[in-house]
Amino acid sequence: MKRLSLEECQRDLAALDAADKLTASLKVEIDRFKEMDTGALMKKAMGMLMSGNLSLEALGLPVNLFEQLEHLEKLNGVARLKYRSVVEAQKQQLDEIESAEVDHG
């Protein structure tokens, strides 16, 4: 299994912290959107459709919502990839131990 340097560990932890903060921020926005009055939301959306001026901000959502989601997706993808390699390495070690026990058992 590859050993990580202290710098790599700190970088990975910082990325996980950033993903946690971004997730919390997006959750606040989603919860706020879910609490909006459906009638008022439809009225805003219809007005925007009629004028052709569609805007996340007019719906009460952050302008950079999609960029935040894309960034979170990238962070989560990297975290899953790294964790998968750790689990696979640990599984390989356990397979080797089990195989050695069977050979000597």
C-alpha positions, 0 to 999 in steps of 0.5 A: 500500500502506498504511504502518503506524505504528511503534506498529501494527508494535509491536502486531502484533509483540507479537500474533505473540509472544503467538501463538507463546507460546500455540502453544508452551504448547498444544503442550506440553499436547498432547504431554503428553496424547499421552504418557498411557497409553491404559488409564489415560486410558480408566479416568479417562474411564469414571469421569468418564462414570459420575459425570457429572463431566467435567473437562479437568483430571481428564484432565490438561489445563488447565481453560482449554484451549478458551479458549486455542484460541479465543484462538489462533484469533483471533490467527491469523485477524488475522495471516492477514488482515493478511498477506493484505492485504500480499501482495495489495498487493505483487501489485498493485504487481507487476502494475502494474510488469509492465503498465507494462513491457509498455506501454513494452517 
